[in-house]
Amino acid sequence: MNRQICLFLLAVAASLQISSAQNQVDSVEAPLLLESKNGPFSWETQWEVWCESQGCVSTDTSLWNLVGEPHIELDTAVMQSRMAILDVSSELDLRWNPISHRRVSMYVEKRKRGLGTMLGRAPAFFPLFEEVLDNQGLPLELKYLPIVESALNPEARSPAGARGLWQFMYYTAKAEGLRIDSYIDERKDPRKSTEAASSHLNRLYGMYDDWFLALAAYNAGSGNVNKAIRRSGGKTNYWEVRPFLPKETRNYVPNFLAVVYLMEYHAEYGIVPRNVLPGFLTTDTLTVQGPLRLDQVAHFIEASEQELKILNPMYSKGIVPGPGENWNVRIPREMTPEFIAHEFEMRSFKPDLTPEIKYEPDPVFYRVKSGDVLGTIAEKHGVSVSKLKNWNGLKSSNINVGQRLVIHGDPSKI
């Protein structure tokens, strides 16, 4: 094993040494990296640790929506001058405002270590985010949005069903062209999800011509933002519309601005990178045809199956599906020659363990709204009323507002 690979594995292993004291310091701290005393690292395990510490809330800004007022005071004049510098070079309005100032104070007081963890994760994701955002002509500061959404955890998921770095709901993801089935969830793929999020944000900006209203719509949906605009008397500026937005969304943009500021000026507040992940550019992306199991790949290159799962989180079962489909697989760059040399042998390793690929979409959950009937719900999701009743144990067509329905999508529409 050469020196660079050793350093890669040592960096990963070192990041796994999470003490019990650290686990209790900050809810953003828990999802660090690799082998813990409870077993091998996985992003899924990190989400479960996070879920436990957060009362099973992992997104929708809950991580950053701290309650109360900060107990420390930061120099307003200094922050104003720094925000003015950021504002000059950005399409976003990054000028100082008192609401974001309070959020910055809260994070300096209570989220310094967590933001250090985000700095440590940044090399694994930010180069990709910047590339995609630049290609689509979006402000590069939007690379910080997944910190607010998921704490840079590809496995982050919300109780409502949002998944991945950019926290896509099922139908929003499908509308943006992401594939979700029993083997693939492209919401967890850094590149695919970032491209979809950029497209979605571009579309929202086209609707409002205001980046902060676009971000509010990304969080709460355009329906809620449109309602807030009507209630504000038709205002088109985020800060004038903000009082009429849902309670949680009112802090979404201030939280984002606080994260932008502190990630740019982290050193001035004693925020340092923690548990640094290998950089995105230390990996290589290869195209393969499935079916191919990640353990088959691991058998022929100097990477474990668990490492490959970390680099390829969209393969829900650790299998590149097929046959007849081409998919990307990420591996440490140093191992590319090994992969190429043994690619044709890989499928011969324990071939009997490769299952027959049968696609089924993940189930989704629907909360019944006023005016809903089973027929319209079934039609919207492309299923029959009888199946809807069977999946939910319904003996009649009566449903109640607020009732939670499980829906298994039509596999023919994947």
C-alpha positions in Angstrom: 0.0 0.0 0.0 1.6 3.3 -1.0 2.1 6.3 1.2 -0.8 8.4 -0.1 -3.3 5.5 0.4 -2.0 5.0 3.9 -2.5 8.7 4.6 -6.0 8.6 3.2 -6.9 5.6 5.5 -5.2 7.1 8.5 -7.1 10.4 8.1 -10.4 8.5 7.8 -9.6 6.3 10.9 -8.5 9.3 13.0 -11.7 11.1 12.4 -13.6 8.2 13.9 -12.2 8.6 17.4 -15.2 10.3 18.9 -15.2 10.5 22.6 -18.3 10.3 24.6 -17.7 13.8 25.9 -17.7 15.1 22.3 -20.9 13.4 21.5 -22.7 15.5 24.2 -21.1 18.9 23.3 -23.0 19.9 20.2 -25.7 18.2 18.2 -23.7 19.0 15.0 -20.7 17.2 16.4 -22.1 13.7 16.4 -21.9 12.8 12.7 -18.0 12.8 12.4 -16.1 10.0 10.6 -15.1 6.7 10.4 -14.8 3.7 12.7 -16.4 4.2 16.1 -16.6 1.9 19.1 -20.0 0.9 17.8 -18.6 -0.5 14.5 -17.7 0.7 11.0 -18.6 4.2 9.9 -21.5 4.9 7.7 -23.4 8.1 6.9 -26.6 6.2 7.9 -25.2 5.5 11.4 -24.2 9.1 11.7 -27.7 10.2 10.9 -29.0 7.8 13.6 -26.7 9.4 16.2 -27.7 12.8 15.1 -31.4 11.8 15.1 -31.2 10.6 18.7 -29.5 13.9 19.8 -32.1 16.0 17.9 -35.2 14.2 18.8 -35.3 12.8 15.3 -35.3 16.1 13.5 -32.5 16.4 11.1 -33.4 19.2 8.7 -35.7 22.1 8.0 -33.2 24.3 9.9 -33.9 22.6 13.2 -30.2 22.2 13.7 -29.6 25.9 13.5 -32.9 27.3 14.9 -31.5 27.9 18.4 -34.0 29.4 20.8 -33.4 32.5 22.9 -31.0 35.4 22.8 -27.2 35.2 22.6 -25.2 35.9 25.8 -22.2 37.3 24.0 -21.9 40.6 22.1 -20.0 40.8 18.8 -18.6 44.1 17.5 -21.2 45.5 15.2 -18.9 47.8 13.3 -16.4 44.9 12.6 -19.2 42.7 11.3 -20.7 45.4 9.2 -17.4 46.0 7.5 -16.8 42.3 6.9 -20.3 41.8 5.5 -19.8 44.8 3.2 -16.7 43.1 1.8 -18.6 39.9 1.1 -21.5 41.9 -0.4 -19.3 43.6 -3.0 -18.4 40.3 -4.7 -21.7 38.5 -4.4 -25.0 38.5 -6.2 -26.6 38.0 -2.8 -27.5 40.8 -0.5 -24.9 40.1 2.2 -25.0 43.4 3.9 -25.2 43.4 7.7 -28.6 43.3 9.4 -29.5 42.9 13.1 -31.4 39.7 12.7 -28.4 37.9 11.1 -26.2 39.5 13.7 -28.0 37.8 16.5 -27.8 34.4 14.7 -24.1 34.9 14.2 -23.7 35.6 18.0 -25.7 32.4 18.8 -23.6 30.2 16.6 -20.3 31.7 18.0 -21.7 30.9 21.4 -23.2 27.5 20.8 -22.1 26.1 17.4 -18.4 26.8 17.1 -17.3 23.2 17.3 -20.1 22.1 15.0 -19.1 24.7 12.4 -15.5 23.4 12.8 -16.9 20.0 11.8 -18.5 21.6 8.7 -15.1 23.1 7.8 -13.6 19.6 8.1 -16.2 18.2 5.7 -16.0 21.0 3.2 -13.1 19.6 1.2 -15.2 16.6 0.3 -18.1 18.6 -1.1 -17.3 22.3 -1.8 -15.2 21.9 -5.0 -18.1 20.0 -6.5 -20.7 22.5 -5.3 -18.7 25.4 -6.7 -18.3 23.7 -10.1 -22.0 23.0 -10.5 -23.1 26.4 -9.2 -20.7 28.1 -11.5 -21.8 26.1 -14.5 -25.4 27.1 -13.9 -24.5 30.7 -13.2 -25.7 30.7 -9.5 -24.0 32.6 -6.6 -21.2 30.5 -5.2 -22.2 31.3 -1.7 -25.1 28.9 -2.2 -22.5 26.1 -1.5 -23.2 26.8 2.2 -26.9 26.0 1.9 -26.4 22.2 2.5 -24.8 23.1 5.9 -28.1 24.5 6.9 -30.1 21.7 5.2 -28.1 18.6 6.2 -24.9 19.5 8.0 -23.1 18.1 4.9 -24.4 14.6 5.5 -25.6 12.7 2.4 -27.8 10.4 4.6 -29.5 13.2 6.4 -33.3 12.7 6.4 -36.2 14.5 7.9 -39.4 13.0 9.5 -41.3 14.4 6.4 -39.1 12.3 4.1 -36.6 14.8 2.8 -33.2 13.2 2.0 -29.7 13.9 1.1 -27.3 16.9 1.2 -29.9 19.3 -0.3 -32.9 17.7 1.5 -35.1 16.9 -1.4 -38.7 15.7 -0.8 -39.6 12.7 -3.0 -41.8 14.5 -5.5 -39.6 17.6 -5.8 -36.7 15.2 -6.5 -38.7 13.3 -9.1 -39.7 16.6 -10.8 -36.1 17.6 -11.0 -35.3 14.3 -12.7 -33.7 12.4 -9.8 -34.1 8.7 -9.7 -35.4 7.0 -6.6 -36.1 3.3 -6.3 -35.1 0.3 -4.3 -31.5 0.4 -5.5 -30.9 4.1 -6.4 -31.5 7.3 -4.5 -29.9 10.1 -6.4 -30.9 12.6 -3.6 -27.9 11.1 -1.8 -25.5 11.5 -4.8 -23.5 14.7 -4.3 -23.2 15.6 -8.0 -26.7 14.5 -9.1 -28.4 16.2 -6.1 -26.3 19.4 -6.5 -27.3 19.7 -10.2 -30.9 19.2 -9.3 -30.8 21.7 -6.4 -29.2 24.3 -8.7 -31.8 23.8 -11.3 -34.5 24.1 -8.7 -33.0 27.2 -7.2 -32.7 28.8 -10.6 -36.3 28.2 -11.3 -37.3 29.7 -7.9 -35.2 32.7 -8.5 -36.9 33.1 -11.9 -40.2 33.2 -10.1 -39.3 35.9 -7.5 -36.3 37.8 -8.9 -35.1 37.8 -5.3 -32.6 35.2 -4.0 -33.8 35.3 -0.4 -37.4 34.8 -1.4 -36.1 31.9 -3.6 -34.4 30.4 -0.6 -37.6 30.8 1.5 -39.5 29.0 -1.2 -36.8 26.3 -1.2 -37.5 25.8 2.5 -41.2 26.2 2.7 -42.5 25.8 -0.8 -43.6 28.5 -3.3 -47.2 28.2 -2.1 -46.3 29.4 1.3 -44.1 32.2 -0.1 -46.9 33.3 -2.4 -49.3 33.4 0.4 -46.9 35.5 2.5 -46.4 37.9 -0.4 -50.2 38.3 -0.6 -50.5 38.9 3.1 -47.7 41.5 3.0 -49.7 43.5 0.4 -47.7 42.4 -2.5 -44.2 43.2 -1.3 -41.4 41.7 -3.3 -38.5 42.1 -0.8 -37.7 39.2 1.5 -37.3 41.3 4.6 -40.7 42.9 4.1 -42.3 39.5 3.4 -40.5 37.7 6.2 -43.1 38.5 9.0 -45.7 36.7 7.0 -43.7 33.5 6.3 -44.2 30.3 8.4 -42.4 30.6 11.7 -39.6 28.3 10.9 -38.9 29.8 7.5 -38.5 33.3 9.1 -35.1 32.2 10.4 -34.0 30.2 7.3 -32.4 33.1 5.5 -30.8 34.7 8.7 -29.4 31.2 9.5 -28.0 30.9 6.0 -26.4 34.4 6.2 -24.9 33.6 9.6 -23.4 30.4 8.2 -22.0 32.2 5.2 -20.4 34.9 7.4 -18.9 32.4 9.9 -17.6 30.1 7.2 -15.9 33.0 5.5 -14.5 34.5 8.7 -14.2 31.4 10.8 -10.6 32.0 11.9 -11.5 35.3 13.5 -13.8 33.5 15.8 -11.6 30.6 16.7 -13.5 28.2 14.5 -11.0 25.6 13.1 -11.5 22.6 10.8 -12.1 19.4 12.7 -11.9 15.8 11.5 -11.0 16.8 8.0 -12.3 14.6 5.2 -10.2 13.7 2.2 -10.8 16.2 -0.6 -13.2 15.7 -3.4 -10.3 15.8 -5.9 -8.6 12.9 -4.2 -11.3 10.6 -5.7 -11.9 9.4 -9.3 -15.2 8.7 -11.0 -15.4 5.7 -13.3 -18.3 4.5 -15.4 -19.3 0.8 -15.0 -22.2 -1.4 -16.1 -24.2 -3.1 -13.5 -25.0 -5.3 -11.8 -21.9 -4.9 -9.7 -21.7 -5.2 -6.0 -19.4 -2.8 -4.0 -18.0 -5.8 -2.1 -16.9 -7.2 -5.5 -15.1 -4.0 -6.3 -13.5 -3.9 -2.8 -12.2 -7.5 -3.3 -9.9 -6.3 -6.1 -8.8 -2.9 -4.9 -7.3 -1.6 -1.7 -10.5 -0.1 -0.3 -13.0 -1.6 2.0 -16.7 -2.1 1.0 -17.5 0.4 3.8 -15.2 3.0 2.3 -16.9 2.5 -1.1 -20.3 3.0 0.4 -19.2 6.3 1.9 -18.0 7.5 -1.5 -21.1 6.1 -3.2 -24.1 6.8 -0.9 -26.7 6.7 -3.7 -26.5 2.9 -4.0 -29.0 2.0 -1.3 -28.1 -1.7 -1.2 -24.4 -1.4 -2.1 -25.2 -2.6 -5.6 -24.7 -0.8 -8.9 -27.9 -1.9 -10.7 -28.3 -3.5 -14.2 -28.0 -5.1 -16.5 -27.8 -2.7 -19.4 -27.3 0.4 -17.3 -24.2 2.5 -16.9 -23.5 4.2 -13.6 -20.7 6.2 -12.0 -18.6 4.7 -9.1 -16.3 6.9 -7.0 -13.1 5.4 -5.7 -9.8 6.8 -4.2 -7.9 8.2 -7.2 -4.8 6.2 -6.4 -6.8 3.0 -6.9 -7.9 3.7 -10.4 -5.2 1.6 -12.1 -6.2 -1.4 -9.9 -9.9 -1.0 -10.8 -9.2 -0.8 -14.5 -6.9 -3.8 -14.4 -9.5 -6.0 -12.6 -12.8 -4.6 -13.7 -13.7 -7.7 -15.9 -12.9 -10.1 -13.0 -15.0 -8.4 -10.4 -18.3 -9.9 -11.4 -16.9 -13.4 -11.0 -16.3 -12.9 -7.3 -19.2 -14.7 -5.5 -21.6 -14.1 -8.4 -24.3 -16.1 -6.6 -24.7 -13.2 -4.1 -25.8 -10.8 -6.8 -29.6 -10.6 -6.6 -32.0 -10.4 -9.5 -32.6 -6.7 -9.9 -36.3 -5.8 -9.3 -37.1 -2.1 -9.2 -39.6 -0.8 -6.6 -39.8 2.8 -5.6 -39.4 3.8 -2.0 -42.7 4.3 -0.2 -43.7 7.9 0.5 -45.9 9.3 3.2 -48.8 11.7 2.6 -50.5 13.8 5.2 -54.2 14.2 4.4 -55.3 17.8 3.9 -58.7 19.5 4.1 -60.7 18.6 0.9 -58.7 15.4 0.1 -60.4 12.2 -0.9 -58.8 8.9 -1.7 -59.6 9.1 -5.4 -57.7 12.4 -5.9 -54.8 11.2 -3.7 -54.6 7.9 -5.7 -54.7 9.7 -9.0 -52.0 12.2 -8.0 -49.6 9.4 -7.1 -50.5 7.1 -10.0 -52.0 4.3 -8.0 -55.4 2.7 -7.5 -57.8 3.5 -4.6 -57.9 -0.3 -3.8 -54.1 -0.4 -3.4 -54.2 2.8 -1.3 -56.7 1.2 1.0 -54.8 -2.1 1.2 -51.5 -0.4 2.1 -53.1 1.6 4.9 -55.5 -1.1 6.2 -58.5 1.0 5.3 -61.9 -0.7 5.3 -63.7 2.2 3.8 -62.8 5.3 1.9 -63.2 7.6 4.9 -60.0 9.6 5.7 -59.3 12.3 8.2 -57.4 15.6 8.0 -53.9 15.0 9.3 -54.0 11.3 8.8 -50.7 9.8 7.5 -51.0 7.5 4.5 -48.2 5.3 3.1 -48.0 5.2 -0.7 -46.0 2.8 -2.8 -45.5 4.5 -6.2 -46.1 2.8 -9.5 -42.9 1.0 -10.6 -43.8 1.5 -14.2 -43.4 5.3 -13.6 -39.8 5.1 -12.2 
